[in-house]
Amino acid sequence: MFLEFWKAHGRRHFRIEEEVLLPCWALIGTVDEHAAAQLSREHLAIRSAATAIEARAPSLDQLQELGANLAAHVRFEERHLFTLIEEDLGSDQLSRLATAVLEAEEAL
């Protein structure tokens, strides 16, 4: 079930955040380097776990750890990262960022 989600949505979501969201934020605002680094670390950990699961049957502990990492990552984005972006950018800038993300979602 996780691999289905990962292949259909997860990989693309991470790419958009890394290739569109962060660079656009940097272009029109002031990126919080600590938050960007945390996003990258968490993406790497989740990607690594997905690669390991694709390569071999995971243990229950591995799946539980991945689930916990995913839940923590979503909380980080919703409660911290997106709040930082909203506080940094004005409404016009937020609209530009949202448009760039939506265009990337349609293109990928």
MOVEN-V322697 format. One record per backbone hydrogen bond with DSSP energy under -0.5 kcal/mol. NH is the residue of the N-H (numbers start at 1). CO is the residue of the C=O. E is the energy in kcal/mol with one decimal. If there is no record, write none. Layout:
BEGIN
nh:NH co:CO e:E
nh:NH co:CO e:E
END
This chain:
BEGIN
nh:5 co:1 e:-2.1
nh:6 co:2 e:-3.3
nh:7 co:3 e:-2.7
nh:8 co:4 e:-2.2
nh:9 co:5 e:-3.1
nh:10 co:5 e:-1.9
nh:11 co:6 e:-2.4
nh:13 co:9 e:-2.6
nh:14 co:10 e:-2.4
nh:15 co:11 e:-2.4
nh:16 co:12 e:-2.5
nh:17 co:13 e:-2.1
nh:18 co:14 e:-2.6
nh:19 co:15 e:-3.4
nh:20 co:16 e:-2.0
nh:21 co:16 e:-2.4
nh:22 co:17 e:-2.5
nh:24 co:20 e:-2.6
nh:25 co:21 e:-2.5
nh:26 co:22 e:-2.5
nh:27 co:23 e:-1.9
nh:28 co:24 e:-2.4
nh:29 co:25 e:-2.1
nh:31 co:29 e:-0.5
nh:33 co:31 e:-0.9
nh:36 co:32 e:-2.5
nh:37 co:33 e:-2.3
nh:38 co:34 e:-2.3
nh:39 co:35 e:-2.6
nh:40 co:36 e:-2.2
nh:41 co:37 e:-2.6
nh:42 co:38 e:-2.7
nh:43 co:39 e:-2.5
nh:44 co:40 e:-2.4
nh:45 co:41 e:-2.3
nh:46 co:42 e:-2.4
nh:47 co:43 e:-3.0
nh:48 co:44 e:-2.7
nh:49 co:45 e:-2.0
nh:50 co:46 e:-2.4
nh:51 co:47 e:-2.5
nh:52 co:48 e:-2.3
nh:53 co:49 e:-2.4
nh:54 co:50 e:-2.2
nh:55 co:51 e:-1.6
nh:56 co:52 e:-1.8
nh:63 co:59 e:-2.1
nh:64 co:60 e:-2.5
nh:65 co:61 e:-2.5
nh:66 co:62 e:-2.5
nh:67 co:63 e:-2.5
nh:68 co:64 e:-2.3
nh:69 co:65 e:-2.7
nh:70 co:66 e:-2.8
nh:71 co:67 e:-2.4
nh:72 co:68 e:-2.5
nh:73 co:69 e:-2.3
nh:74 co:70 e:-2.5
nh:75 co:71 e:-2.2
nh:76 co:72 e:-2.6
nh:77 co:73 e:-2.5
nh:78 co:74 e:-2.8
nh:79 co:75 e:-2.9
nh:80 co:76 e:-2.1
nh:81 co:76 e:-2.2
nh:82 co:77 e:-2.8
nh:84 co:80 e:-2.5
nh:85 co:81 e:-2.2
nh:86 co:82 e:-2.5
nh:87 co:83 e:-2.3
nh:88 co:84 e:-1.9
nh:89 co:85 e:-2.3
nh:94 co:90 e:-2.7
nh:95 co:91 e:-2.1
nh:96 co:92 e:-2.1
nh:97 co:93 e:-2.5
nh:98 co:94 e:-2.8
nh:99 co:95 e:-2.4
nh:100 co:96 e:-2.2
nh:101 co:97 e:-2.3
nh:102 co:98 e:-2.6
nh:103 co:99 e:-2.6
nh:104 co:100 e:-2.0
nh:105 co:101 e:-2.4
nh:106 co:102 e:-2.0
nh:107 co:103 e:-1.9
nh:108 co:104 e:-2.1
END
